[in-house]
Amino acid sequence: MQKLFKALLIVFALCLSLGCAAAASGDDVLTVHFLDVGQADAAILQCGDVSVMIDGGNSADSSLVYSYLTQTLGLSHIDVMIATHPHEDHVGGLSGALEACSVGTVYSPVTSYDSKAFDSFLKYTAQRGVSLTAPRAGERIELGSLTIEFLSPARDYEETNDDSIVVRVLHGENAFLFAGDAQWEAEHAMVESGYDLSADVLKVGHHGSDTSSSYVFLREVMPAYAVISAGRQNSYGHPTEAVLSRLRDAGATLYRTDLQGTVTCVSDGETLSFSTEKRAESSALWQAADTRSSVEPDTAPAAEPQTAAYIGNRNTGKFHYADCSSVDDMKESNKVSLDSRESAISQGYVPCKRCNP
């Protein structure tokens, strides 16, 4: 009886060992590449024969994306491509990805947008014979050993950033949350929806802008790790001190493409490991990005003259201070110059709730 018991123990140990080996096999290991595309976003997920791409950086990053897919990763097909929203710094480089690889399904919150980058994106998807699919919040798809959950948008928002597709990718016991550029309004809507937002790894929203990563959102996510994709010495000051403080309070370990280059995360379904292209001191990671004054004079962005005190939005009927972040999200065709608050109200515009003009 004792010999039989020992034999069973040996068999159990062998099975456990084989199970662990299988869990760590190439078919089940997930590798997430957070590409260094400057002040933009791009991530590639590989798990066995399954590949997913979430955003592709700016149009100028198309060559980098093409090279990374074909030469670094040896990919020729992307099963799922997600353009979180139509801004160039997310959709621009996807043209390079579509030139490099065939694609299964392409998700986008919109099917049209007034920009050259989005038009190029549409041209390449058409050449690949695929149309854009708008996902529904709450929708789930199974892809090999991955589960992709769409959490947002559940409705149309005034801000293009809030229309971002937010996805939670599950791999075994590990969860990754890609927040696009979703801001506070979309974040609060996701919290109120009751969806499970918890994640081990958070791709921080909006490059570390203080318009995202609210405390109420982070309390639901509670990431062990946070990855910020931003450009070195970017003119926006991303990531901001406010967001870094909130991530520090959440207890997250921080990674940043502006200081560490491409960040790679490997999941075996239970544990996570990270590697970076460049080394950076831990203390530097928690310092806010250089502001506009720190950009070299010959590369500093030229300030656009403000000829109007307020800007109205023909589409929404709201008016804003000229330097309100909402103005950056407006289509040029929707912008109306307004000389005074009284003039705006007399024309039927209502004040923006963000900048309170």
Disulfide bonds with the S-S distance in Angstrom:
none
